[in-house]
Amino acid sequence: MQTMNLKIEDSFFPQFKEMVENFVKDNKVEVIDDSEYNFENNYPQKVVIGSIEEVRQRVYEAEKRIGAGDFITEEEYETQTDRFFSEELGIQR
């Protein structure tokens, strides 16, 4: 399925909207909620793991735990990573 962004002249918008609504009724077009879709990368926004700031915060917190001697074994790491991919992303690693 292809996607496209359009800028529509205000005076033409009512007619265009009616045409699109007819296409939607005929299942030829699907309207996508902009807030839930990342058009640049062509995937739903809900699969985005985090912003740069969120990643930095997680790295900072992990470094604090390591400094405090809070370590996990490689086996525990693999188990936690597999669970994250499964539960958060819905994929098997």
Biopython code that builds the backbone (N, CA, C, O; Angstrom):
import numpy as np
from Bio.PDB.StructureBuilder import StructureBuilder

atoms = [
    (1, "MET", "N", (0.844, -1.170, 0.000)),
    (1, "MET", "CA", (0.000, 0.000, 0.000)),
    (1, "MET", "C", (0.890, 1.234, 0.000)),
    (1, "MET", "O", (1.884, 1.284, 0.724)),
    (2, "GLN", "N", (0.546, 2.208, -0.791)),
    (2, "GLN", "CA", (1.287, 3.460, -0.905)),
    (2, "GLN", "C", (0.687, 4.519, 0.014)),
    (2, "GLN", "O", (-0.500, 4.465, 0.335)),
    (3, "THR", "N", (1.501, 5.476, 0.434)),
    (3, "THR", "CA", (1.001, 6.610, 1.212)),
    (3, "THR", "C", (1.472, 7.889, 0.555)),
    (3, "THR", "O", (2.483, 7.905, -0.147)),
    (4, "MET", "N", (0.717, 8.985, 0.793)),
    (4, "MET", "CA", (1.144, 10.285, 0.291)),
    (4, "MET", "C", (0.561, 11.381, 1.165)),
    (4, "MET", "O", (-0.511, 11.231, 1.753)),
    (5, "ASN", "N", (1.281, 12.470, 1.235)),
    (5, "ASN", "CA", (0.816, 13.662, 1.937)),
    (5, "ASN", "C", (0.374, 14.663, 0.883)),
    (5, "ASN", "O", (1.011, 14.796, -0.162)),
    (6, "LEU", "N", (-0.711, 15.361, 1.156)),
    (6, "LEU", "CA", (-1.243, 16.329, 0.200)),
    (6, "LEU", "C", (-1.517, 17.654, 0.871)),
    (6, "LEU", "O", (-1.929, 17.701, 2.030)),
    (7, "LYS", "N", (-1.287, 18.729, 0.145)),
    (7, "LYS", "CA", (-1.739, 20.055, 0.557)),
    (7, "LYS", "C", (-2.885, 20.386, -0.388)),
    (7, "LYS", "O", (-2.726, 20.338, -1.608)),
    (8, "ILE", "N", (-4.040, 20.723, 0.180)),
    (8, "ILE", "CA", (-5.238, 20.934, -0.625)),
    (8, "ILE", "C", (-5.723, 22.362, -0.428)),
    (8, "ILE", "O", (-5.852, 22.841, 0.699)),
    (9, "GLU", "N", (-5.987, 23.023, -1.529)),
    (9, "GLU", "CA", (-6.497, 24.389, -1.480)),
    (9, "GLU", "C", (-7.796, 24.419, -0.689)),
    (9, "GLU", "O", (-8.662, 23.564, -0.868)),
    (10, "ASP", "N", (-7.923, 25.402, 0.179)),
    (10, "ASP", "CA", (-9.093, 25.493, 1.055)),
    (10, "ASP", "C", (-10.419, 25.465, 0.292)),
    (10, "ASP", "O", (-11.372, 24.822, 0.732)),
    (11, "SER", "N", (-10.484, 26.158, -0.845)),
    (11, "SER", "CA", (-11.747, 26.217, -1.585)),
    (11, "SER", "C", (-12.120, 24.864, -2.196)),
    (11, "SER", "O", (-13.297, 24.602, -2.444)),
    (12, "PHE", "N", (-11.132, 24.011, -2.438)),
    (12, "PHE", "CA", (-11.386, 22.703, -3.048)),
    (12, "PHE", "C", (-11.577, 21.601, -2.003)),
    (12, "PHE", "O", (-12.057, 20.515, -2.326)),
    (13, "PHE", "N", (-11.204, 21.880, -0.757)),
    (13, "PHE", "CA", (-11.202, 20.847, 0.269)),
    (13, "PHE", "C", (-12.541, 20.125, 0.449)),
    (13, "PHE", "O", (-12.536, 18.897, 0.545)),
    (14, "PRO", "N", (-13.694, 20.817, 0.501)),
    (14, "PRO", "CA", (-14.956, 20.088, 0.696)),
    (14, "PRO", "C", (-15.225, 19.043, -0.388)),
    (14, "PRO", "O", (-15.656, 17.931, -0.084)),
    (15, "GLN", "N", (-14.970, 19.397, -1.655)),
    (15, "GLN", "CA", (-15.174, 18.426, -2.739)),
    (15, "GLN", "C", (-14.186, 17.268, -2.641)),
    (15, "GLN", "O", (-14.541, 16.108, -2.849)),
    (16, "PHE", "N", (-12.942, 17.606, -2.320)),
    (16, "PHE", "CA", (-11.917, 16.570, -2.195)),
    (16, "PHE", "C", (-12.255, 15.608, -1.060)),
    (16, "PHE", "O", (-12.128, 14.391, -1.202)),
    (17, "LYS", "N", (-12.688, 16.171, 0.067)),
    (17, "LYS", "CA", (-13.045, 15.348, 1.217)),
    (17, "LYS", "C", (-14.175, 14.385, 0.855)),
    (17, "LYS", "O", (-14.143, 13.217, 1.242)),
    (18, "GLU", "N", (-15.164, 14.866, 0.121)),
    (18, "GLU", "CA", (-16.268, 13.998, -0.296)),
    (18, "GLU", "C", (-15.776, 12.867, -1.199)),
    (18, "GLU", "O", (-16.218, 11.725, -1.072)),
    (19, "MET", "N", (-14.861, 13.194, -2.109)),
    (19, "MET", "CA", (-14.306, 12.152, -2.983)),
    (19, "MET", "C", (-13.559, 11.100, -2.161)),
    (19, "MET", "O", (-13.722, 9.900, -2.383)),
    (20, "VAL", "N", (-12.748, 11.551, -1.222)),
    (20, "VAL", "CA", (-11.984, 10.621, -0.386)),
    (20, "VAL", "C", (-12.916, 9.751, 0.443)),
    (20, "VAL", "O", (-12.693, 8.547, 0.573)),
    (21, "GLU", "N", (-13.952, 10.349, 1.000)),
    (21, "GLU", "CA", (-14.914, 9.577, 1.798)),
    (21, "GLU", "C", (-15.561, 8.476, 0.961)),
    (21, "GLU", "O", (-15.811, 7.383, 1.469)),
    (22, "ASN", "N", (-15.834, 8.749, -0.306)),
    (22, "ASN", "CA", (-16.386, 7.718, -1.193)),
    (22, "ASN", "C", (-15.363, 6.602, -1.434)),
    (22, "ASN", "O", (-15.719, 5.425, -1.480)),
    (23, "PHE", "N", (-14.111, 6.977, -1.586)),
    (23, "PHE", "CA", (-13.065, 5.958, -1.755)),
    (23, "PHE", "C", (-12.932, 5.105, -0.494)),
    (23, "PHE", "O", (-12.717, 3.896, -0.574)),
    (24, "VAL", "N", (-13.061, 5.740, 0.663)),
    (24, "VAL", "CA", (-12.986, 5.002, 1.925)),
    (24, "VAL", "C", (-14.128, 4.008, 2.009)),
    (24, "VAL", "O", (-13.924, 2.861, 2.406)),
    (25, "LYS", "N", (-15.345, 4.440, 1.635)),
    (25, "LYS", "CA", (-16.507, 3.537, 1.649)),
    (25, "LYS", "C", (-16.282, 2.321, 0.756)),
    (25, "LYS", "O", (-16.703, 1.212, 1.086)),
    (26, "ASP", "N", (-15.613, 2.541, -0.383)),
    (26, "ASP", "CA", (-15.347, 1.452, -1.331)),
    (26, "ASP", "C", (-14.087, 0.665, -0.981)),
    (26, "ASP", "O", (-13.657, -0.197, -1.748)),
    (27, "ASN", "N", (-13.496, 0.961, 0.178)),
    (27, "ASN", "CA", (-12.270, 0.295, 0.648)),
    (27, "ASN", "C", (-11.108, 0.442, -0.332)),
    (27, "ASN", "O", (-10.269, -0.452, -0.444)),
    (28, "LYS", "N", (-11.060, 1.555, -1.031)),
    (28, "LYS", "CA", (-9.949, 1.826, -1.948)),
    (28, "LYS", "C", (-8.892, 2.713, -1.290)),
    (28, "LYS", "O", (-7.742, 2.751, -1.728)),
    (29, "VAL", "N", (-9.295, 3.428, -0.228)),
    (29, "VAL", "CA", (-8.402, 4.336, 0.479)),
    (29, "VAL", "C", (-8.607, 4.138, 1.971)),
    (29, "VAL", "O", (-9.731, 3.938, 2.431)),
    (30, "GLU", "N", (-7.520, 4.194, 2.718)),
    (30, "GLU", "CA", (-7.585, 4.127, 4.178)),
    (30, "GLU", "C", (-7.014, 5.427, 4.728)),
    (30, "GLU", "O", (-5.907, 5.824, 4.363)),
    (31, "VAL", "N", (-7.753, 6.084, 5.591)),
    (31, "VAL", "CA", (-7.281, 7.319, 6.213)),
    (31, "VAL", "C", (-6.420, 6.929, 7.406)),
    (31, "VAL", "O", (-6.842, 6.144, 8.255)),
    (32, "ILE", "N", (-5.209, 7.482, 7.467)),
    (32, "ILE", "CA", (-4.250, 7.154, 8.517)),
    (32, "ILE", "C", (-4.155, 8.330, 9.466)),
    (32, "ILE", "O", (-4.004, 9.472, 9.030)),
    (33, "ASP", "N", (-4.242, 8.061, 10.763)),
    (33, "ASP", "CA", (-4.096, 9.090, 11.783)),
    (33, "ASP", "C", (-2.637, 9.521, 11.830)),
    (33, "ASP", "O", (-1.760, 8.717, 12.144)),
    (34, "ASP", "N", (-2.373, 10.785, 11.518)),
    (34, "ASP", "CA", (-0.999, 11.310, 11.476)),
    (34, "ASP", "C", (-0.236, 11.084, 12.764)),
    (34, "ASP", "O", (0.967, 10.826, 12.731)),
    (35, "SER", "N", (-0.911, 11.177, 13.897)),
    (35, "SER", "CA", (-0.200, 11.074, 15.171)),
    (35, "SER", "C", (0.287, 9.661, 15.446)),
    (35, "SER", "O", (1.149, 9.465, 16.302)),
    (36, "GLU", "N", (-0.247, 8.676, 14.740)),
    (36, "GLU", "CA", (0.139, 7.287, 14.974)),
    (36, "GLU", "C", (0.996, 6.718, 13.851)),
    (36, "GLU", "O", (1.266, 5.517, 13.833)),
    (37, "TYR", "N", (1.429, 7.560, 12.911)),
    (37, "TYR", "CA", (2.169, 7.035, 11.774)),
    (37, "TYR", "C", (3.382, 7.902, 11.500)),
    (37, "TYR", "O", (3.287, 9.129, 11.510)),
    (38, "ASN", "N", (4.500, 7.284, 11.260)),
    (38, "ASN", "CA", (5.734, 7.975, 10.943)),
    (38, "ASN", "C", (5.935, 7.852, 9.436)),
    (38, "ASN", "O", (6.462, 6.849, 8.955)),
    (39, "PHE", "N", (5.514, 8.879, 8.688)),
    (39, "PHE", "CA", (5.548, 8.806, 7.232)),
    (39, "PHE", "C", (6.968, 8.744, 6.681)),
    (39, "PHE", "O", (7.225, 8.073, 5.682)),
    (40, "GLU", "N", (7.885, 9.444, 7.333)),
    (40, "GLU", "CA", (9.254, 9.489, 6.839)),
    (40, "GLU", "C", (9.878, 8.101, 6.781)),
    (40, "GLU", "O", (10.585, 7.774, 5.828)),
    (41, "ASN", "N", (9.617, 7.289, 7.796)),
    (41, "ASN", "CA", (10.206, 5.956, 7.859)),
    (41, "ASN", "C", (9.232, 4.854, 7.477)),
    (41, "ASN", "O", (9.596, 3.679, 7.450)),
    (42, "ASN", "N", (7.983, 5.235, 7.179)),
    (42, "ASN", "CA", (6.970, 4.310, 6.676)),
    (42, "ASN", "C", (6.646, 3.170, 7.640)),
    (42, "ASN", "O", (6.587, 2.009, 7.234)),
    (43, "TYR", "N", (6.438, 3.497, 8.902)),
    (43, "TYR", "CA", (5.988, 2.502, 9.869)),
    (43, "TYR", "C", (5.155, 3.181, 10.952)),
    (43, "TYR", "O", (5.286, 4.385, 11.172)),
    (44, "PRO", "N", (4.300, 2.415, 11.627)),
    (44, "PRO", "CA", (3.464, 3.009, 12.681)),
    (44, "PRO", "C", (4.308, 3.598, 13.802)),
    (44, "PRO", "O", (5.313, 3.013, 14.205)),
    (45, "GLN", "N", (3.898, 4.747, 14.297)),
    (45, "GLN", "CA", (4.636, 5.439, 15.347)),
    (45, "GLN", "C", (4.754, 4.605, 16.616)),
    (45, "GLN", "O", (5.721, 4.772, 17.359)),
    (46, "LYS", "N", (3.807, 3.715, 16.890)),
    (46, "LYS", "CA", (3.827, 2.950, 18.132)),
    (46, "LYS", "C", (5.024, 2.005, 18.230)),
    (46, "LYS", "O", (5.325, 1.515, 19.318)),
    (47, "VAL", "N", (5.718, 1.737, 17.109)),
    (47, "VAL", "CA", (6.887, 0.862, 17.199)),
    (47, "VAL", "C", (8.184, 1.623, 17.441)),
    (47, "VAL", "O", (9.244, 1.015, 17.587)),
    (48, "VAL", "N", (8.103, 2.959, 17.484)),
    (48, "VAL", "CA", (9.297, 3.736, 17.776)),
    (48, "VAL", "C", (9.675, 3.492, 19.234)),
    (48, "VAL", "O", (8.848, 3.658, 20.131)),
    (49, "ILE", "N", (10.906, 3.103, 19.464)),
    (49, "ILE", "CA", (11.345, 2.717, 20.805)),
    (49, "ILE", "C", (11.470, 3.920, 21.722)),
    (49, "ILE", "O", (11.027, 3.845, 22.868)),
    (50, "GLY", "N", (12.044, 5.014, 21.281)),
    (50, "GLY", "CA", (12.154, 6.179, 22.143)),
    (50, "GLY", "C", (12.887, 7.317, 21.471)),
    (50, "GLY", "O", (13.504, 7.152, 20.419)),
    (51, "SER", "N", (12.807, 8.464, 22.093)),
    (51, "SER", "CA", (13.520, 9.635, 21.590)),
    (51, "SER", "C", (14.984, 9.552, 22.012)),
    (51, "SER", "O", (15.365, 8.700, 22.814)),
    (52, "ILE", "N", (15.778, 10.428, 21.472)),
    (52, "ILE", "CA", (17.193, 10.473, 21.841)),
    (52, "ILE", "C", (17.328, 10.757, 23.328)),
    (52, "ILE", "O", (18.173, 10.175, 24.008)),
    (53, "GLU", "N", (16.492, 11.654, 23.825)),
    (53, "GLU", "CA", (16.552, 11.993, 25.253)),
    (53, "GLU", "C", (16.200, 10.787, 26.127)),
    (53, "GLU", "O", (16.823, 10.575, 27.167)),
    (54, "GLU", "N", (15.206, 9.994, 25.710)),
    (54, "GLU", "CA", (14.848, 8.796, 26.469)),
    (54, "GLU", "C", (15.995, 7.790, 26.469)),
    (54, "GLU", "O", (16.263, 7.153, 27.487)),
    (55, "VAL", "N", (16.667, 7.647, 25.337)),
    (55, "VAL", "CA", (17.804, 6.727, 25.255)),
    (55, "VAL", "C", (18.927, 7.214, 26.166)),
    (55, "VAL", "O", (19.529, 6.423, 26.892)),
    (56, "ARG", "N", (19.207, 8.512, 26.128)),
    (56, "ARG", "CA", (20.256, 9.064, 27.001)),
    (56, "ARG", "C", (19.933, 8.814, 28.475)),
    (56, "ARG", "O", (20.810, 8.459, 29.262)),
    (57, "GLN", "N", (18.661, 9.005, 28.835)),
    (57, "GLN", "CA", (18.248, 8.793, 30.223)),
    (57, "GLN", "C", (18.444, 7.334, 30.626)),
    (57, "GLN", "O", (18.923, 7.051, 31.724)),
    (58, "ARG", "N", (18.077, 6.412, 29.745)),
    (58, "ARG", "CA", (18.243, 4.986, 30.055)),
    (58, "ARG", "C", (19.719, 4.620, 30.200)),
    (58, "ARG", "O", (20.091, 3.851, 31.086)),
    (59, "VAL", "N", (20.553, 5.176, 29.324)),
    (59, "VAL", "CA", (21.988, 4.895, 29.405)),
    (59, "VAL", "C", (22.539, 5.452, 30.717)),
    (59, "VAL", "O", (23.318, 4.784, 31.396)),
    (60, "TYR", "N", (22.142, 6.660, 31.071)),
    (60, "TYR", "CA", (22.587, 7.267, 32.331)),
    (60, "TYR", "C", (22.189, 6.401, 33.521)),
    (60, "TYR", "O", (23.004, 6.142, 34.407)),
    (61, "GLU", "N", (20.939, 5.954, 33.541)),
    (61, "GLU", "CA", (20.475, 5.112, 34.646)),
    (61, "GLU", "C", (21.227, 3.783, 34.690)),
    (61, "GLU", "O", (21.546, 3.285, 35.769)),
    (62, "ALA", "N", (21.511, 3.212, 33.524)),
    (62, "ALA", "CA", (22.260, 1.950, 33.480)),
    (62, "ALA", "C", (23.680, 2.145, 33.995)),
    (62, "ALA", "O", (24.206, 1.302, 34.723)),
    (63, "GLU", "N", (24.300, 3.264, 33.612)),
    (63, "GLU", "CA", (25.656, 3.536, 34.084)),
    (63, "GLU", "C", (25.682, 3.743, 35.593)),
    (63, "GLU", "O", (26.638, 3.340, 36.254)),
    (64, "LYS", "N", (24.647, 4.367, 36.143)),
    (64, "LYS", "CA", (24.571, 4.534, 37.599)),
    (64, "LYS", "C", (24.468, 3.173, 38.285)),
    (64, "LYS", "O", (25.098, 2.954, 39.319)),
    (65, "ARG", "N", (23.686, 2.266, 37.722)),
    (65, "ARG", "CA", (23.546, 0.930, 38.324)),
    (65, "ARG", "C", (24.870, 0.177, 38.273)),
    (65, "ARG", "O", (25.242, -0.497, 39.234)),
    (66, "ILE", "N", (25.577, 0.292, 37.159)),
    (66, "ILE", "CA", (26.870, -0.393, 37.045)),
    (66, "ILE", "C", (27.842, 0.170, 38.072)),
    (66, "ILE", "O", (28.581, -0.580, 38.710)),
    (67, "GLY", "N", (27.843, 1.494, 38.230)),
    (67, "GLY", "CA", (28.713, 2.135, 39.222)),
    (67, "GLY", "C", (28.380, 1.700, 40.633)),
    (67, "GLY", "O", (29.248, 1.701, 41.507)),
    (68, "ALA", "N", (27.136, 1.328, 40.863)),
    (68, "ALA", "CA", (26.704, 0.889, 42.194)),
    (68, "ALA", "C", (26.908, -0.614, 42.369)),
    (68, "ALA", "O", (26.547, -1.172, 43.405)),
    (69, "GLY", "N", (27.481, -1.267, 41.369)),
    (69, "GLY", "CA", (27.726, -2.710, 41.472)),
    (69, "GLY", "C", (26.509, -3.554, 41.136)),
    (69, "GLY", "O", (26.473, -4.738, 41.470)),
    (70, "ASP", "N", (25.512, -2.971, 40.482)),
    (70, "ASP", "CA", (24.285, -3.695, 40.115)),
    (70, "ASP", "C", (24.487, -4.321, 38.739)),
    (70, "ASP", "O", (24.155, -3.709, 37.724)),
    (71, "PHE", "N", (25.027, -5.528, 38.699)),
    (71, "PHE", "CA", (25.343, -6.200, 37.445)),
    (71, "PHE", "C", (24.375, -7.359, 37.199)),
    (71, "PHE", "O", (23.778, -7.898, 38.131)),
    (72, "ILE", "N", (24.235, -7.723, 35.944)),
    (72, "ILE", "CA", (23.502, -8.945, 35.597)),
    (72, "ILE", "C", (24.427, -9.801, 34.748)),
    (72, "ILE", "O", (25.336, -9.295, 34.089)),
    (73, "THR", "N", (24.185, -11.091, 34.775)),
    (73, "THR", "CA", (25.004, -11.996, 33.968)),
    (73, "THR", "C", (24.603, -11.870, 32.505)),
    (73, "THR", "O", (23.552, -11.317, 32.182)),
    (74, "GLU", "N", (25.444, -12.384, 31.637)),
    (74, "GLU", "CA", (25.130, -12.351, 30.203)),
    (74, "GLU", "C", (23.853, -13.140, 29.913)),
    (74, "GLU", "O", (23.057, -12.746, 29.060)),
    (75, "GLU", "N", (23.662, -14.245, 30.617)),
    (75, "GLU", "CA", (22.455, -15.051, 30.440)),
    (75, "GLU", "C", (21.204, -14.261, 30.839)),
    (75, "GLU", "O", (20.188, -14.306, 30.144)),
    (76, "GLU", "N", (21.284, -13.532, 31.970)),
    (76, "GLU", "CA", (20.154, -12.696, 32.402)),
    (76, "GLU", "C", (19.877, -11.583, 31.385)),
    (76, "GLU", "O", (18.727, -11.255, 31.094)),
    (77, "TYR", "N", (20.965, -11.012, 30.853)),
    (77, "TYR", "CA", (20.819, -9.971, 29.837)),
    (77, "TYR", "C", (20.077, -10.512, 28.620)),
    (77, "TYR", "O", (19.144, -9.879, 28.127)),
    (78, "GLU", "N", (20.485, -11.671, 28.139)),
    (78, "GLU", "CA", (19.845, -12.272, 26.970)),
    (78, "GLU", "C", (18.368, -12.556, 27.242)),
    (78, "GLU", "O", (17.521, -12.318, 26.381)),
    (79, "THR", "N", (18.059, -13.060, 28.430)),
    (79, "THR", "CA", (16.672, -13.349, 28.796)),
    (79, "THR", "C", (15.846, -12.065, 28.821)),
    (79, "THR", "O", (14.740, -12.023, 28.282)),
    (80, "GLN", "N", (16.384, -11.024, 29.445)),
    (80, "GLN", "CA", (15.665, -9.746, 29.511)),
    (80, "GLN", "C", (15.492, -9.136, 28.120)),
    (80, "GLN", "O", (14.433, -8.588, 27.814)),
    (81, "THR", "N", (16.503, -9.224, 27.290)),
    (81, "THR", "CA", (16.421, -8.684, 25.937)),
    (81, "THR", "C", (15.391, -9.447, 25.112)),
    (81, "THR", "O", (14.594, -8.838, 24.399)),
    (82, "ASP", "N", (15.403, -10.768, 25.205)),
    (82, "ASP", "CA", (14.408, -11.575, 24.486)),
    (82, "ASP", "C", (12.993, -11.207, 24.930)),
    (82, "ASP", "O", (12.088, -11.088, 24.104)),
    (83, "ARG", "N", (12.807, -11.028, 26.239)),
    (83, "ARG", "CA", (11.488, -10.669, 26.762)),
    (83, "ARG", "C", (11.070, -9.289, 26.256)),
    (83, "ARG", "O", (9.913, -9.092, 25.883)),
    (84, "PHE", "N", (12.008, -8.327, 26.240)),
    (84, "PHE", "CA", (11.703, -6.992, 25.745)),
    (84, "PHE", "C", (11.247, -7.039, 24.289)),
    (84, "PHE", "O", (10.220, -6.457, 23.941)),
    (85, "PHE", "N", (12.007, -7.731, 23.436)),
    (85, "PHE", "CA", (11.649, -7.821, 22.036)),
    (85, "PHE", "C", (10.281, -8.480, 21.862)),
    (85, "PHE", "O", (9.479, -8.051, 21.033)),
    (86, "SER", "N", (10.029, -9.504, 22.634)),
    (86, "SER", "CA", (8.755, -10.229, 22.546)),
    (86, "SER", "C", (7.593, -9.388, 23.024)),
    (86, "SER", "O", (6.596, -9.256, 22.315)),
    (87, "GLU", "N", (7.701, -8.810, 24.227)),
    (87, "GLU", "CA", (6.575, -8.093, 24.835)),
    (87, "GLU", "C", (6.395, -6.701, 24.258)),
    (87, "GLU", "O", (5.265, -6.278, 24.016)),
    (88, "GLU", "N", (7.478, -5.984, 24.033)),
    (88, "GLU", "CA", (7.363, -4.596, 23.592)),
    (88, "GLU", "C", (7.234, -4.455, 22.072)),
    (88, "GLU", "O", (6.513, -3.583, 21.585)),
    (89, "LEU", "N", (7.929, -5.307, 21.332)),
    (89, "LEU", "CA", (7.947, -5.162, 19.881)),
    (89, "LEU", "C", (7.169, -6.258, 19.157)),
    (89, "LEU", "O", (6.880, -6.138, 17.967)),
    (90, "GLY", "N", (6.835, -7.316, 19.873)),
    (90, "GLY", "CA", (6.056, -8.402, 19.260)),
    (90, "GLY", "C", (6.846, -9.238, 18.264)),
    (90, "GLY", "O", (6.268, -9.820, 17.346)),
    (91, "ILE", "N", (8.175, -9.304, 18.439)),
    (91, "ILE", "CA", (8.984, -10.114, 17.541)),
    (91, "ILE", "C", (9.886, -11.041, 18.347)),
    (91, "ILE", "O", (10.254, -10.741, 19.483)),
    (92, "GLN", "N", (10.230, -12.154, 17.749)),
    (92, "GLN", "CA", (11.140, -13.094, 18.374)),
    (92, "GLN", "C", (12.545, -12.795, 17.875)),
    (92, "GLN", "O", (12.763, -12.619, 16.677)),
    (93, "ARG", "N", (13.485, -12.739, 18.791)),
    (93, "ARG", "CA", (14.876, -12.400, 18.469)),
    (93, "ARG", "C", (15.667, -13.655, 18.238)),
    (93, "ARG", "O", (16.863, -13.587, 17.953)),
]
sb = StructureBuilder()
sb.init_structure("model")
sb.init_model(0)
sb.init_chain("A")
sb.init_seg("    ")
for serial, (resi, resn, name, xyz) in enumerate(atoms, 1):
    if name == "N":
        sb.init_residue(resn, " ", resi, " ")
    sb.init_atom(name, np.array(xyz, "f"), 0.0, 1.0, " ", f" {name:<3s}", serial, name[0])
structure = sb.get_structure()
